[in-house]
Amino acid sequence: MATMEKLSNYIDGKLTPPVSGHYLDNIEPAAGTAYSQLPDSDEQDVALAVAAATRAAPAWAATPIEKRSALLHRIADLIEQRLEELARAESIDNGKPIALARTVDIPRAAANFRYFASAIINFTSQAYVTPDKGLNYTLHQPVGVAGCISPWNLPLYLFTWKIAPALAAGNAVVAKPSEVTPMTAFLLSKICIEAGLPAGVLNIVHGLGNKVGEAIVVHPDVPAISFTGGTATGQRIAAKAAPMFKKLSLELGGKNPNIIFADADLDEALATTLRSSFANQGQICLCGSRIYVQQEVYDKFMDAFVAKVRKMQVGDPLEETTKTGAVVSEAHMHKILDYIRLAQEEGGTIVAGGERVVPEGRCRNGYFVQPTIITGLDIGCRTNQEEIFGPVVTVQPFATEKEALALANGTGYGLSATVWTSNLQRAHRVAAALQAGIVWINCWLVRDLRTPFGGMKQSGVGREGGMHALEFFTETKNVCVKV
Ligand code: NDP
């Protein structure tokens, strides 16, 4: 049997094996088999990475902004040049359809570098003049070494969404991708070497969350942690980081409502709801997993929605025509299937899907779940309260706007919400009343990178995106000069 490719950490500008010499298998979810190995790193590797970052940070902070910006543009260029290789790697690593990786994930990773390469040039200070007294001005200074920890669902997209602003703002970075999807982060290391990023400015340490992630979080020389992942992990990170007074940005889970009023354009609502429910097998933190439809149009919507979902084909993510691929791991597949069983125990009816799919050929051992629609559950049950993070939605009718809002706001999460209506006043009124960090009206997943992004309630603390991210990765000092 051919030996499997071994991925490396990227520390101090070099591809580096883990100190322990231990590796973990990297599984291709569509095939259900290991296809490479990643470093099973630990606190020793994190210590080396933080030391390299600490050495590199002062010179990087002193590098003229234009030069930092040019280097980030160069990384974006190389990502674009390697689009096909990266999209294939992400599809194999994650199980997502290659067409999605090619058109969304990888272009967005390049866009993250490009956007922050430009944003840093426009990152301004403020000045406040108090006549005859003083001039106050703000000074944004890099925090030093930033820790960035990201999840598996949009591997390169979310990894670069943190790394790019941290680097642009003049920090050195120690980053950990999800152990479940390490490949594109590994390829990014090679791209950074080729781009000429100075040694130690970006360090990528692969391995398990409770070893590598936690070692980054508790390291005394990493004063800022930007984390995207599950709410339980976020709680643990907050508990560890708070006594050390670290800066924290936590982008956590969601249980997002999708409200469809009777006055909506139903065709558009239906087409977009299919995407917002099942894109990336429902493994996008912004997917709408609770759909509320006004009584007058409930039957009409459901007839069309159920018919379309029953026709959705699940298959090999490397096939160009596949729209629904594999879920990310065997454990995650079982978690999703357990939730579907729980929904039935709670009195729910499966009106579409509900089963594991076993394709023929190379994917026969892969982790596939049918797109699933469940009805008949009330808001208090676990199926409607807990994040499933798979191709599973619940649907429920509502009578009034007040009832829709009570349902929508009736969980501990508050990441995003989608509203379908042609009534302008209602759109604004409902947007203001929804407890969610982002509200889409008659659209989904449309976002300008300059706008703030983050959750309310258990969906997170802090805002990423645009100048918010640059502010997070800098200390803002207030200087007052007597006049
Ligand atoms: P996890 O919370 O399990 O993991 C996220 C990252 O944290 C991974 O790199 C993980 O490593 C690491 N990690 C795990 N334990 C620790 C620890 N104790 N200390 C430090 N780091 C740790 O999330 P998932 O990877 O399962 O991602 C899915 C979750 O992410 C969902 O809840 C989803 O909603 C959320 N998410 C939120 C987004 C947002 O913007 N709000 C966007 C995308 C996803 P390892 O992989 O080795 O466990």
Boltz pocket constraint, residues with backbone or C-beta under 6 A from the ligand:
constraints:
  - pocket:
      binder: B
      contacts: [[A, 149], [A, 150], [A, 151], [A, 152], [A, 153], [A, 158], [A, 176], [A, 177], [A, 178], [A, 179], [A, 180], [A, 207], [A, 208], [A, 209], [A, 210], [A, 212], [A, 213], [A, 214], [A, 217], [A, 228], [A, 229], [A, 230], [A, 231], [A, 233], [A, 234], [A, 236], [A, 237], [A, 251], [A, 252], [A, 253], [A, 254], [A, 284], [A, 285], [A, 286], [A, 387], [A, 389], [A, 415], [A, 455], [A, 459], [A, 460]]
      max_distance: 6.0
